[in-house]
Amino acid sequence: MKSRHRWFVVATFFLFMLLHQSDKLLIGTLTPNIMETFGITMTQMGAVSTGALIVGALFYPVWGYLYDRFARAKLLALASLLWGATTWLNAIAPTYRAFLVTRASTGIDDSSYPGIYSLIADYFSPDKRGRVYGLLQLAMPLGFLAGMILALALRDTIGWRAVFFITGTLGVLLAAVIYFGVKEPQRGSSEPELAGLEMSTTYRFSWPVARGLFKKRTLRLLFLQGFFGVFPWNVINFWFFTYLEQERGYEGTALFVTMAVAVLVLAVGYPIGGALGDALFKRTPGGRAIVATVGVLLGALLMVLTLAVPAENQMLFLALLAATALFIPFAGPNMVSTVSDVTLPEVRSTAISIQYLIESAGAALAPLMAGIIADRASLGTAILSINTIAWLICGLIYMAVIFLVPKDIATLRHEMQERADYERSLAQPDPVTP
């Protein structure tokens, strides 16, 4: 696959994730306007987000199976089209009940990212995937920031429905770009053992291979880590604004600048973590897990120091918050890369979908737990206790991965070599018998 097209694909998927995250997360900023339109309570508005999360979680295994069974590029174009169509339906919903149903339907495409990661794994060799995944994941916090700015700028001028029409239209346009522009690489074509081989065998999803995912010790640990690993991000995403306002007295410019700096530094942490993971992976099979371990443990330590800063010392708080934000994304691209490092190409989407399905359970539980602790103590206590405990658990799990992943990587490399040998045997002419 030509290098120019590979980077076109990365740019296309970066734009997809950036705009999709903007569309997905701007509803938080539009909430007051939507509540006013329908005359609903906070509980009813909360049900809107819950519905989309439930639908998204249910569709992870569906997307995973479809990606491993059929052409991923075309399915991603379908996901982008669904994003646009369901957002349009959400924009024209005349009643709260219709809005609740149409917003839940937007969760269908929210679980479509495993196909992106699987496709990218067949464009880039194992030693380059971390930095590419990190670059793509950079789009998620930037999308959060872009959605917030877009909603604040337009909600009171053109209305929340028109904002949804804009983002929905972008989804439809991107569907066309993906459908006509992104080529479907052969599964496994970027594996070192298969490089340069014209493969005559097509490998597709199979249930025995999928069930074998749970036999890999590395994947079992990563699945467990996924449940706890999303606690910090979801607690911060849901409660940190309120914490800054209510317990640290932030308002106006100070509030926006603090969050903007934190989000921008967080975004930079993804490609840095991915690049470091690639560099250390070249030296040792457990290199990615080492970078992830350092990231979560430093994140826990810095979070303790950050929240201990007195409320009046805003500069020191901002500096330590930025340092925390730099390290906590290190695990993200290395986790996805490690899944690809130990998984056969035809079930990679399924493996990543299982990972995200488990993460969805943690994502749904984390804000509730924080609220319970906050009612009994404070938001600061809730954020500190949940985040540090979750990161310490993840650090211990990643330490175990450091020692277990080399065997699972070696097993995959052996399987890839067997496939390469088989393909070469098919390419050899039959011996001529006298």
Order of alpha helices (4+ residues) and beta strands (2+ residues): alpha-alpha-alpha-alpha-alpha-alpha-alpha-alpha-alpha-alpha-alpha-alpha-alpha-alpha-alpha-alpha-alpha-alpha
